[in-house]
Amino acid sequence: MLSNSFFGLKLKKLITQLAIFFIVIVVFFLLIQTKKNSKKHENFGNTEIIYEKNEFNNELIKKRIKQAAPSLKIKVKSGDTLEKILKKNGFQNQEIFEIIKETKKMFDPRNLIVGKEITITTKYENKEKNNKSINSIFIPLEFNKNFYLEQIDENYIAEITSKKTQKSLIKKKGFITDSLYLSGLREGINKKAINEMIGIFSFSVDFQRDIWRNDSFEILYEEEFIKYDKSNKNLEKILYANLELQSIGSLKLFRFESDNKKIEYFDENGKSAKKLLMKTPIDGARLSSGFGMRKHPILGYNVKHKGVDFAAPKGTPIYAAGDGVIEMKQRYKGYGKYIRIRHANGFKTAYGHMSKFNKTSDGRVKQWKIIGYVGSTGRSTGPHLHYEVLKNNVRINPQKLKLPSGRKLKGNEFQRFIKQKNLVYRKLNDLGVY
């Protein structure tokens, strides 16, 4: 009886130990699985937070974010509309129709800004991911405004968001050591303001011959910037600009809005600076060859040079010398990539050896708009612009071209101009320019 009792106790103890061992194994296995699932859940569940913080340290997380909400970043090109972009990226016609309909309530979807980047986030309608639709669209508009559209409960909700802006009056002055553009940049002038200033003076100044070292400039302009963010600036308007040139003298120009709401720049006596054609359609270039007989650099014999050449780095912008219509835009004989513009009063201008055309330069063009870029296409020995002026289809020397002066303000317009000019002088004095 004792041995049986002892054996029974041993058996019970063994069974208890086995049961405990089994329980430990089960618990250990469950803990491992729970840990694995927890990691999976953590990686997937926190993607939104990680995405917002842009902390993409885990490749798996990046991949899942991309799958959950893929996005397209599309740079707007010339001729692009929102409808064209959406069709090009394979979205359904009915969806595009609804989006365009909603967008039109806020702004014209045909008027996209070339160079801006549109962001489109998408989602899939089924698990097979064979039918994607638009989740949201973000479109930059003006420098302080953006358009945003999002699909919520099968409806599209659109809005335009804007940031508060402030305006400030900026005055700058300096000396020209190379080009007006580069010298202006060194003084911290808004890039757009520099370009506009060059355009303002382009009717009176030959930037290749009239600008000398140590000539001086000054400018007064209004600048708009996003509140608390002065890095994002927009040129509002140039009120006044002055060039002190050793070759010409003082050239002061003032902004004025005439009775017909047209904005022009006038000298101190109320005479418009604008003329039919600019003196030179390029800035920062060097006159490398004049008009007339010369030894051709490639052909090797004397031939009449029917225009003027401006040497400049490849890619330098070329501007339309005046308002007009582009009548030829193609590769043309030894000119390489070539544009010819028809202007008023029997004038034409021609531009040769371009590296490429500006995509926006088709049909009618405005004065001072970029039509192409300096290159060395065609019969050329290096990057330069070949520029021609034609009068009644006869080529003439662009450097000896004399055009009638712009209109002169009279009567009430002139009196308004004088008051505005005096106000500008007071602002200049207040800012310590003089």
DRENDO-1510 file (C-alpha; in Angstrom, 1 decimal, always signed):
<recs>
REC; n; res; u; v; w
REC; 1; MET; +0.0; +0.0; +0.0 .
REC; 2; LEU; +2.8; +2.4; +0.8 .
REC; 3; SER; +4.6; +1.7; -2.5 .
REC; 4; ASN; +1.4; +2.3; -4.4 .
REC; 5; SER; +0.8; +5.6; -2.6 .
REC; 6; PHE; +4.3; +6.7; -3.3 .
REC; 7; PHE; +4.0; +5.8; -7.0 .
REC; 8; GLY; +0.8; +7.8; -7.1 .
REC; 9; LEU; +2.4; +10.8; -5.7 .
REC; 10; LYS; +5.3; +10.6; -8.1 .
REC; 11; LEU; +2.8; +10.3; -11.0 .
REC; 12; LYS; +0.8; +13.3; -9.9 .
REC; 13; LYS; +4.0; +15.3; -9.6 .
REC; 14; LEU; +5.1; +14.3; -13.1 .
REC; 15; ILE; +1.8; +15.2; -14.6 .
REC; 16; THR; +1.8; +18.6; -12.8 .
REC; 17; GLN; +5.4; +19.4; -14.1 .
REC; 18; LEU; +4.4; +18.4; -17.6 .
REC; 19; ALA; +1.3; +20.6; -17.5 .
REC; 20; ILE; +3.3; +23.5; -16.2 .
REC; 21; PHE; +5.9; +23.0; -19.0 .
REC; 22; PHE; +3.2; +22.8; -21.6 .
REC; 23; ILE; +1.6; +26.0; -20.3 .
REC; 24; VAL; +5.0; +27.8; -20.4 .
REC; 25; ILE; +5.6; +26.7; -24.0 .
REC; 26; VAL; +2.1; +27.9; -25.0 .
REC; 27; VAL; +2.5; +31.3; -23.2 .
REC; 28; PHE; +6.0; +31.7; -24.8 .
REC; 29; PHE; +4.6; +31.0; -28.3 .
REC; 30; LEU; +1.7; +33.4; -27.8 .
REC; 31; LEU; +4.1; +36.2; -26.6 .
REC; 32; ILE; +6.2; +35.8; -29.7 .
REC; 33; GLN; +3.2; +36.0; -32.0 .
REC; 34; THR; +1.8; +38.9; -30.1 .
REC; 35; LYS; +5.1; +40.7; -30.5 .
REC; 36; LYS; +5.2; +40.1; -34.2 .
REC; 37; ASN; +1.7; +41.3; -34.7 .
REC; 38; SER; +2.4; +44.3; -32.6 .
REC; 39; LYS; +5.3; +45.2; -34.8 .
REC; 40; LYS; +3.3; +44.9; -37.9 .
REC; 41; HIS; +0.5; +46.9; -36.5 .
REC; 42; GLU; +2.9; +49.5; -35.3 .
REC; 43; ASN; +4.6; +49.9; -38.7 .
REC; 44; PHE; +1.3; +50.1; -40.6 .
REC; 45; GLY; -0.8; +51.9; -38.0 .
REC; 46; ASN; +1.6; +54.8; -37.5 .
REC; 47; THR; +2.2; +55.6; -41.2 .
REC; 48; GLU; +0.1; +58.7; -41.0 .
REC; 49; ILE; +2.1; +60.1; -38.2 .
REC; 50; ILE; +5.4; +59.2; -39.7 .
REC; 51; TYR; +4.2; +60.7; -43.1 .
REC; 52; GLU; +3.3; +63.9; -41.5 .
REC; 53; LYS; +6.7; +64.2; -39.8 .
REC; 54; ASN; +8.5; +63.1; -43.0 .
REC; 55; GLU; +10.5; +60.6; -40.9 .
REC; 56; PHE; +10.9; +57.9; -43.5 .
REC; 57; ASN; +13.4; +55.7; -41.7 .
REC; 58; ASN; +11.8; +52.4; -42.5 .
REC; 59; GLU; +11.7; +51.2; -46.2 .
REC; 60; LEU; +8.6; +49.1; -45.5 .
REC; 61; ILE; +6.8; +52.2; -44.1 .
REC; 62; LYS; +7.7; +54.2; -47.2 .
REC; 63; LYS; +6.4; +51.5; -49.4 .
REC; 64; ARG; +3.1; +51.2; -47.6 .
REC; 65; ILE; +2.5; +54.9; -47.5 .
REC; 66; LYS; +3.1; +55.0; -51.2 .
REC; 67; GLN; +0.6; +52.2; -51.7 .
REC; 68; ALA; -2.0; +53.7; -49.4 .
REC; 69; ALA; -1.9; +57.3; -50.9 .
REC; 70; PRO; +0.3; +57.5; -54.0 .
REC; 71; SER; +0.9; +61.0; -55.2 .
REC; 72; LEU; +1.8; +62.6; -58.6 .
REC; 73; LYS; +3.9; +65.8; -58.8 .
REC; 74; ILE; +3.5; +67.4; -62.2 .
REC; 75; LYS; +5.3; +70.5; -63.3 .
REC; 76; VAL; +3.1; +72.8; -65.4 .
REC; 77; LYS; +4.3; +73.2; -69.0 .
REC; 78; SER; +3.2; +75.8; -71.6 .
REC; 79; GLY; -0.2; +74.9; -73.0 .
REC; 80; ASP; -1.2; +72.7; -70.0 .
REC; 81; THR; -4.7; +72.9; -68.5 .
REC; 82; LEU; -6.0; +70.9; -65.5 .
REC; 83; GLU; -8.1; +68.8; -67.8 .
REC; 84; LYS; -5.2; +68.0; -70.1 .
REC; 85; ILE; -3.0; +67.0; -67.2 .
REC; 86; LEU; -5.7; +64.7; -65.7 .
REC; 87; LYS; -6.4; +63.0; -69.0 .
REC; 88; LYS; -2.7; +62.5; -69.7 .
REC; 89; ASN; -2.4; +60.7; -66.3 .
REC; 90; GLY; -5.2; +58.2; -67.1 .
REC; 91; PHE; -8.1; +59.4; -64.9 .
REC; 92; GLN; -11.7; +58.7; -65.9 .
REC; 93; ASN; -13.6; +61.2; -68.0 .
REC; 94; GLN; -16.6; +61.3; -65.7 .
REC; 95; GLU; -14.3; +62.0; -62.7 .
REC; 96; ILE; -12.4; +64.7; -64.7 .
REC; 97; PHE; -15.7; +66.3; -65.6 .
REC; 98; GLU; -16.9; +66.5; -62.0 .
REC; 99; ILE; -13.5; +67.9; -60.8 .
REC; 100; ILE; -13.4; +70.6; -63.6 .
REC; 101; LYS; -17.0; +71.6; -62.8 .
REC; 102; GLU; -16.1; +72.1; -59.1 .
REC; 103; THR; -12.8; +73.8; -59.9 .
REC; 104; LYS; -14.4; +76.4; -62.1 .
REC; 105; LYS; -16.3; +77.7; -59.1 .
REC; 106; MET; -13.0; +78.9; -57.7 .
REC; 107; PHE; -10.7; +79.7; -60.7 .
REC; 108; ASP; -10.3; +79.0; -64.4 .
REC; 109; PRO; -8.5; +75.6; -64.6 .
REC; 110; ARG; -7.1; +76.6; -68.0 .
REC; 111; ASN; -5.0; +79.4; -66.3 .
REC; 112; LEU; -2.2; +77.4; -64.7 .
REC; 113; ILE; +1.1; +79.0; -64.0 .
REC; 114; VAL; +3.9; +77.6; -66.1 .
REC; 115; GLY; +6.7; +76.1; -63.9 .
REC; 116; LYS; +4.5; +75.6; -60.8 .
REC; 117; GLU; +4.2; +72.0; -59.4 .
REC; 118; ILE; +0.7; +70.4; -59.1 .
REC; 119; THR; +0.3; +67.6; -56.5 .
REC; 120; ILE; -2.3; +64.9; -57.0 .
REC; 121; THR; -2.9; +62.2; -54.5 .
REC; 122; THR; -4.8; +59.1; -55.6 .
REC; 123; LYS; -6.6; +56.1; -54.1 .
REC; 124; TYR; -7.7; +52.8; -55.5 .
REC; 125; GLU; -11.4; +51.8; -55.9 .
REC; 126; ASN; -10.8; +48.1; -55.2 .
REC; 127; LYS; -8.3; +45.7; -53.7 .
REC; 128; GLU; -6.9; +44.7; -57.1 .
REC; 129; LYS; -5.6; +48.3; -57.5 .
REC; 130; ASN; -6.7; +48.3; -61.2 .
REC; 131; ASN; -8.8; +51.5; -61.0 .
REC; 132; LYS; -7.4; +54.6; -59.4 .
REC; 133; SER; -9.3; +57.8; -58.6 .
REC; 134; ILE; -8.3; +61.2; -57.3 .
REC; 135; ASN; -8.2; +61.8; -53.6 .
REC; 136; SER; -6.9; +65.4; -53.6 .
REC; 137; ILE; -5.4; +68.1; -55.9 .
REC; 138; PHE; -3.1; +70.9; -54.8 .
REC; 139; ILE; -2.5; +73.8; -57.2 .
REC; 140; PRO; -0.3; +76.8; -56.4 .
REC; 141; LEU; -1.8; +80.1; -57.7 .
REC; 142; GLU; -0.5; +83.5; -56.8 .
REC; 143; PHE; +2.5; +83.6; -54.5 .
REC; 144; ASN; +0.3; +83.7; -51.4 .
REC; 145; LYS; -2.7; +81.7; -52.7 .
REC; 146; ASN; -3.3; +78.0; -53.3 .
REC; 147; PHE; -6.2; +75.9; -54.6 .
REC; 148; TYR; -7.1; +72.7; -52.8 .
REC; 149; LEU; -9.7; +70.1; -53.8 .
REC; 150; GLU; -10.5; +66.9; -51.9 .
REC; 151; GLN; -13.0; +64.0; -52.3 .
REC; 152; ILE; -15.1; +63.6; -49.1 .
REC; 153; ASP; -17.9; +61.1; -49.0 .
REC; 154; GLU; -18.0; +60.8; -52.9 .
REC; 155; ASN; -18.3; +64.6; -53.2 .
REC; 156; TYR; -15.6; +67.1; -54.2 .
REC; 157; ILE; -14.9; +69.9; -51.9 .
REC; 158; ALA; -12.8; +72.8; -53.2 .
REC; 159; GLU; -11.4; +76.0; -51.6 .
REC; 160; ILE; -8.8; +78.7; -52.2 .
REC; 161; THR; -6.5; +79.3; -49.2 .
REC; 162; SER; -4.5; +82.5; -48.8 .
REC; 163; LYS; -1.9; +83.8; -46.5 .
REC; 164; LYS; -1.9; +87.4; -45.1 .
REC; 165; THR; +0.5; +89.7; -46.8 .
REC; 166; GLN; +2.3; +92.9; -46.1 .
REC; 167; LYS; +3.7; +95.5; -48.4 .
REC; 168; SER; +6.9; +97.5; -48.0 .
REC; 169; LEU; +8.6; +100.2; -49.9 .
REC; 170; ILE; +12.2; +99.3; -51.0 .
REC; 171; LYS; +14.9; +101.6; -52.2 .
REC; 172; LYS; +18.2; +100.5; -53.5 .
REC; 173; LYS; +21.2; +102.1; -55.2 .
REC; 174; GLY; +24.6; +101.0; -56.4 .
REC; 175; PHE; +27.3; +101.0; -59.0 .
REC; 176; ILE; +27.5; +98.9; -62.2 .
REC; 177; THR; +30.7; +96.8; -62.3 .
REC; 178; ASP; +29.7; +94.4; -65.0 .
REC; 179; SER; +26.0; +94.2; -66.1 .
REC; 180; LEU; +23.0; +96.0; -64.6 .
REC; 181; TYR; +21.4; +92.6; -63.8 .
REC; 182; LEU; +24.3; +91.2; -61.8 .
REC; 183; SER; +25.0; +94.5; -60.1 .
REC; 184; GLY; +21.4; +94.7; -59.0 .
REC; 185; LEU; +21.5; +91.2; -57.6 .
REC; 186; ARG; +24.5; +92.0; -55.5 .
REC; 187; GLU; +22.5; +94.9; -54.0 .
REC; 188; GLY; +19.7; +92.6; -53.0 .
REC; 189; ILE; +17.1; +93.8; -55.5 .
REC; 190; ASN; +14.2; +91.6; -56.3 .
REC; 191; LYS; +15.0; +89.6; -59.5 .
REC; 192; LYS; +11.7; +90.6; -61.1 .
REC; 193; ALA; +12.3; +94.2; -60.3 .
REC; 194; ILE; +15.8; +94.1; -62.0 .
REC; 195; ASN; +14.2; +92.5; -65.1 .
REC; 196; GLU; +11.5; +95.2; -65.2 .
REC; 197; MET; +14.0; +98.0; -64.7 .
REC; 198; ILE; +16.0; +96.7; -67.7 .
REC; 199; GLY; +12.8; +96.6; -69.7 .
REC; 200; ILE; +11.9; +100.2; -68.7 .
REC; 201; PHE; +15.3; +101.5; -69.9 .
REC; 202; SER; +15.6; +99.3; -73.0 .
REC; 203; PHE; +14.1; +101.9; -75.3 .
REC; 204; SER; +16.6; +104.5; -74.4 .
REC; 205; VAL; +19.7; +102.5; -73.5 .
REC; 206; ASP; +21.9; +100.2; -75.5 .
REC; 207; PHE; +23.1; +97.9; -72.7 .
REC; 208; GLN; +26.1; +96.8; -74.8 .
REC; 209; ARG; +27.5; +100.3; -75.6 .
REC; 210; ASP; +25.9; +102.8; -73.3 .
REC; 211; ILE; +26.7; +101.1; -69.9 .
REC; 212; TRP; +30.2; +101.8; -68.6 .
REC; 213; ARG; +31.9; +100.6; -65.5 .
REC; 214; ASN; +31.1; +102.6; -62.4 .
REC; 215; ASP; +27.8; +104.0; -63.8 .
REC; 216; SER; +25.2; +104.1; -61.1 .
REC; 217; PHE; +21.6; +103.1; -60.6 .
REC; 218; GLU; +18.8; +103.6; -58.1 .
REC; 219; ILE; +15.3; +102.2; -57.8 .
REC; 220; LEU; +12.2; +102.6; -55.7 .
REC; 221; TYR; +9.7; +99.7; -55.7 .
REC; 222; GLU; +6.9; +98.2; -53.7 .
REC; 223; GLU; +7.2; +94.7; -52.6 .
REC; 224; GLU; +4.6; +92.3; -51.2 .
REC; 225; PHE; +5.5; +89.4; -48.9 .
REC; 226; ILE; +3.8; +86.8; -46.8 .
REC; 227; LYS; +3.4; +87.9; -43.2 .
REC; 228; TYR; +6.1; +86.6; -41.0 .
REC; 229; ASP; +7.9; +85.1; -44.0 .
REC; 230; LYS; +10.0; +87.7; -45.9 .
REC; 231; SER; +11.7; +85.0; -47.9 .
REC; 232; ASN; +8.6; +84.7; -50.1 .
REC; 233; LYS; +8.4; +88.0; -52.0 .
REC; 234; ASN; +6.4; +89.4; -54.9 .
REC; 235; LEU; +7.1; +92.5; -56.8 .
REC; 236; GLU; +4.1; +94.8; -56.7 .
REC; 237; LYS; +5.4; +97.7; -58.8 .
REC; 238; ILE; +8.4; +99.9; -59.6 .
REC; 239; LEU; +7.6; +103.5; -58.8 .
REC; 240; TYR; +10.9; +105.1; -59.9 .
REC; 241; ALA; +14.2; +104.1; -61.5 .
REC; 242; ASN; +17.2; +106.1; -62.4 .
REC; 243; LEU; +20.4; +105.4; -64.4 .
REC; 244; GLU; +23.4; +107.8; -64.1 .
REC; 245; LEU; +25.4; +107.0; -67.3 .
REC; 246; GLN; +28.7; +108.5; -68.3 .
REC; 247; SER; +27.7; +108.1; -72.0 .
REC; 248; ILE; +24.2; +109.7; -71.8 .
REC; 249; GLY; +23.7; +111.4; -68.5 .
REC; 250; SER; +20.8; +111.0; -66.0 .
REC; 251; LEU; +17.8; +109.0; -67.0 .
REC; 252; LYS; +14.9; +109.2; -64.5 .
REC; 253; LEU; +11.7; +107.4; -65.2 .
REC; 254; PHE; +8.4; +107.5; -63.2 .
REC; 255; ARG; +5.5; +105.0; -63.1 .
REC; 256; PHE; +2.2; +106.6; -64.2 .
REC; 257; GLU; -1.3; +105.3; -64.9 .
REC; 258; SER; -2.9; +107.3; -67.7 .
REC; 259; ASP; -6.6; +108.1; -68.0 .
REC; 260; ASN; -7.2; +104.9; -70.1 .
REC; 261; LYS; -5.7; +102.8; -67.2 .
REC; 262; LYS; -2.5; +102.0; -69.2 .
REC; 263; ILE; +0.7; +101.8; -67.1 .
REC; 264; GLU; +3.7; +103.4; -68.7 .
REC; 265; TYR; +7.0; +105.1; -67.5 .
REC; 266; PHE; +7.7; +108.8; -68.2 .
REC; 267; ASP; +10.7; +111.0; -67.8 .
REC; 268; GLU; +10.6; +114.1; -65.6 .
REC; 269; ASN; +9.0; +116.1; -68.4 .
REC; 270; GLY; +6.1; +113.7; -68.9 .
REC; 271; LYS; +7.5; +112.1; -72.1 .
REC; 272; SER; +6.9; +108.3; -72.5 .
REC; 273; ALA; +10.0; +106.1; -72.4 .
REC; 274; LYS; +8.3; +103.5; -74.6 .
REC; 275; LYS; +9.1; +103.2; -78.3 .
REC; 276; LEU; +8.2; +100.8; -81.1 .
REC; 277; LEU; +11.4; +98.8; -80.7 .
REC; 278; MET; +14.0; +98.3; -77.9 .
REC; 279; LYS; +17.6; +99.1; -78.7 .
REC; 280; THR; +18.9; +95.7; -77.9 .
REC; 281; PRO; +16.8; +92.5; -77.2 .
REC; 282; ILE; +19.3; +91.0; -74.8 .
REC; 283; ASP; +21.0; +92.0; -71.5 .
REC; 284; GLY; +24.5; +91.3; -70.3 .
REC; 285; ALA; +25.9; +90.5; -73.8 .
REC; 286; ARG; +28.9; +91.8; -75.7 .
REC; 287; LEU; +28.7; +93.3; -79.2 .
REC; 288; SER; +30.9; +90.9; -81.1 .
REC; 289; SER; +30.2; +91.9; -84.7 .
REC; 290; GLY; +28.7; +95.0; -86.2 .
REC; 291; PHE; +26.6; +95.7; -89.3 .
REC; 292; GLY; +28.3; +95.8; -92.7 .
REC; 293; MET; +31.2; +94.2; -94.7 .
REC; 294; ARG; +33.4; +91.7; -92.8 .
REC; 295; LYS; +35.4; +88.6; -93.3 .
REC; 296; HIS; +33.0; +85.7; -92.6 .
REC; 297; PRO; +34.4; +83.6; -89.7 .
REC; 298; ILE; +33.5; +80.3; -91.4 .
REC; 299; LEU; +33.3; +80.9; -95.1 .
REC; 300; GLY; +36.6; +82.9; -95.1 .
REC; 301; TYR; +35.7; +85.6; -97.6 .
REC; 302; ASN; +34.3; +89.1; -97.3 .
REC; 303; VAL; +30.5; +89.3; -97.1 .
REC; 304; LYS; +28.0; +91.8; -95.8 .
REC; 305; HIS; +26.9; +91.2; -92.3 .
REC; 306; LYS; +23.2; +92.0; -92.4 .
REC; 307; GLY; +22.7; +92.3; -88.6 .
REC; 308; VAL; +24.7; +92.6; -85.4 .
REC; 309; ASP; +26.0; +89.8; -83.2 .
REC; 310; PHE; +25.8; +89.7; -79.4 .
REC; 311; ALA; +28.1; +87.2; -77.7 .
REC; 312; ALA; +26.6; +85.7; -74.6 .
REC; 313; PRO; +26.6; +82.4; -72.6 .
REC; 314; LYS; +24.4; +79.6; -73.9 .
REC; 315; GLY; +20.9; +79.9; -72.4 .
REC; 316; THR; +20.9; +83.7; -72.0 .
REC; 317; PRO; +17.3; +84.9; -72.5 .
REC; 318; ILE; +16.4; +86.7; -75.8 .
REC; 319; TYR; +13.5; +89.2; -75.7 .
REC; 320; ALA; +11.0; +90.3; -78.4 .
REC; 321; ALA; +12.2; +93.8; -79.4 .
REC; 322; GLY; +8.6; +95.0; -79.8 .
REC; 323; ASP; +5.0; +94.0; -79.9 .
REC; 324; GLY; +4.2; +91.9; -83.0 .
REC; 325; VAL; +3.3; +88.7; -84.6 .
REC; 326; ILE; +5.7; +85.8; -85.1 .
REC; 327; GLU; +5.7; +85.0; -88.9 .
REC; 328; MET; +8.6; +82.5; -88.9 .
REC; 329; LYS; +9.8; +80.1; -86.2 .
REC; 330; GLN; +12.0; +77.2; -87.4 .
REC; 331; ARG; +15.4; +76.2; -88.5 .
REC; 332; TYR; +16.3; +78.5; -91.4 .
REC; 333; LYS; +19.4; +78.2; -93.6 .
REC; 334; GLY; +22.6; +79.2; -91.8 .
REC; 335; TYR; +20.7; +81.0; -89.0 .
REC; 336; GLY; +20.0; +77.7; -87.2 .
REC; 337; LYS; +17.0; +78.1; -84.9 .
REC; 338; TYR; +15.4; +81.3; -86.1 .
REC; 339; ILE; +12.5; +83.6; -85.3 .
REC; 340; ARG; +11.2; +86.6; -87.3 .
REC; 341; ILE; +8.6; +89.0; -85.9 .
REC; 342; ARG; +6.4; +91.4; -87.8 .
REC; 343; HIS; +5.9; +94.8; -86.1 .
REC; 344; ALA; +3.9; +98.0; -86.9 .
REC; 345; ASN; +5.0; +100.6; -89.4 .
REC; 346; GLY; +6.7; +98.1; -91.8 .
REC; 347; PHE; +9.3; +96.9; -89.2 .
REC; 348; LYS; +10.4; +93.4; -88.7 .
REC; 349; THR; +13.1; +91.9; -86.3 .
REC; 350; ALA; +14.9; +88.6; -86.7 .
REC; 351; TYR; +16.8; +86.4; -84.2 .
REC; 352; GLY; +19.2; +83.6; -85.1 .
REC; 353; HIS; +21.4; +80.8; -83.7 .
REC; 354; MET; +19.1; +80.1; -80.8 .
REC; 355; SER; +19.7; +77.1; -78.6 .
REC; 356; LYS; +16.0; +76.6; -78.2 .
REC; 357; PHE; +12.7; +78.5; -78.6 .
REC; 358; ASN; +10.6; +79.6; -75.6 .
REC; 359; LYS; +7.4; +77.4; -75.7 .
REC; 360; THR; +5.2; +80.4; -75.0 .
REC; 361; SER; +6.4; +82.3; -78.1 .
REC; 362; ASP; +3.8; +81.5; -80.7 .
REC; 363; GLY; +1.5; +83.9; -82.6 .
REC; 364; ARG; +1.3; +87.4; -81.1 .
REC; 365; VAL; +4.0; +88.4; -78.7 .
REC; 366; LYS; +4.5; +91.4; -76.3 .
REC; 367; GLN; +7.6; +93.5; -76.1 .
REC; 368; TRP; +10.2; +92.3; -73.6 .
REC; 369; LYS; +8.8; +88.8; -73.5 .
REC; 370; ILE; +11.3; +85.9; -73.8 .
REC; 371; ILE; +11.1; +84.2; -77.2 .
REC; 372; GLY; +14.2; +82.0; -77.0 .
REC; 373; TYR; +17.7; +81.5; -75.7 .
REC; 374; VAL; +21.2; +82.1; -76.9 .
REC; 375; GLY; +22.9; +79.2; -78.7 .
REC; 376; SER; +25.2; +78.3; -81.5 .
REC; 377; THR; +22.9; +76.5; -84.0 .
REC; 378; GLY; +23.4; +76.9; -87.7 .
REC; 379; ARG; +26.5; +78.4; -89.2 .
REC; 380; SER; +28.1; +79.6; -86.0 .
REC; 381; THR; +31.5; +79.5; -84.3 .
REC; 382; GLY; +30.2; +80.0; -80.7 .
REC; 383; PRO; +27.1; +81.0; -78.6 .
REC; 384; HIS; +25.7; +84.4; -79.7 .
REC; 385; LEU; +22.6; +86.1; -80.9 .
REC; 386; HIS; +22.4; +87.3; -84.5 .
REC; 387; TYR; +19.9; +90.2; -84.5 .
REC; 388; GLU; +18.4; +91.9; -87.6 .
REC; 389; VAL; +16.0; +94.8; -88.1 .
REC; 390; LEU; +14.1; +95.1; -91.4 .
REC; 391; LYS; +12.3; +98.2; -92.7 .
REC; 392; ASN; +9.9; +97.4; -95.6 .
REC; 393; ASN; +11.9; +94.1; -96.0 .
REC; 394; VAL; +15.2; +95.9; -96.3 .
REC; 395; ARG; +17.8; +95.1; -93.6 .
REC; 396; ILE; +19.1; +98.2; -91.7 .
REC; 397; ASN; +21.7; +98.8; -89.0 .
REC; 398; PRO; +20.0; +98.2; -85.6 .
REC; 399; GLN; +22.5; +100.5; -83.9 .
REC; 400; LYS; +21.7; +103.5; -86.1 .
REC; 401; LEU; +17.9; +102.9; -85.9 .
REC; 402; LYS; +16.1; +106.1; -84.9 .
REC; 403; LEU; +12.5; +105.8; -83.8 .
REC; 404; PRO; +10.1; +108.6; -82.8 .
REC; 405; SER; +9.9; +109.5; -79.2 .
REC; 406; GLY; +7.0; +108.3; -77.1 .
REC; 407; ARG; +3.9; +110.4; -76.5 .
REC; 408; LYS; +3.9; +113.4; -74.2 .
REC; 409; LEU; +1.4; +113.9; -71.4 .
REC; 410; LYS; -0.8; +117.0; -71.6 .
REC; 411; GLY; -3.5; +118.8; -69.7 .
REC; 412; ASN; -5.0; +117.1; -66.6 .
REC; 413; GLU; -2.9; +113.9; -67.2 .
REC; 414; PHE; +0.3; +116.0; -67.0 .
REC; 415; GLN; -0.9; +117.8; -63.8 .
REC; 416; ARG; -1.6; +114.4; -62.2 .
REC; 417; PHE; +1.8; +113.1; -63.3 .
REC; 418; ILE; +3.6; +116.1; -61.7 .
REC; 419; LYS; +1.8; +115.6; -58.4 .
REC; 420; GLN; +2.7; +111.9; -58.5 .
REC; 421; LYS; +6.3; +112.6; -59.4 .
REC; 422; ASN; +6.7; +115.1; -56.4 .
REC; 423; LEU; +5.2; +112.4; -54.1 .
REC; 424; VAL; +7.9; +109.9; -55.3 .
REC; 425; TYR; +10.6; +112.5; -54.6 .
REC; 426; ARG; +9.2; +113.0; -51.0 .
REC; 427; LYS; +9.2; +109.2; -50.5 .
REC; 428; LEU; +12.8; +109.0; -51.7 .
REC; 429; ASN; +13.8; +111.8; -49.3 .
REC; 430; ASP; +12.0; +110.1; -46.4 .
REC; 431; LEU; +13.9; +106.8; -47.1 .
REC; 432; GLY; +17.2; +108.6; -47.2 .
REC; 433; VAL; +18.0; +108.1; -50.9 .
REC; 434; TYR; +19.0; +111.8; -51.4 .
</recs>
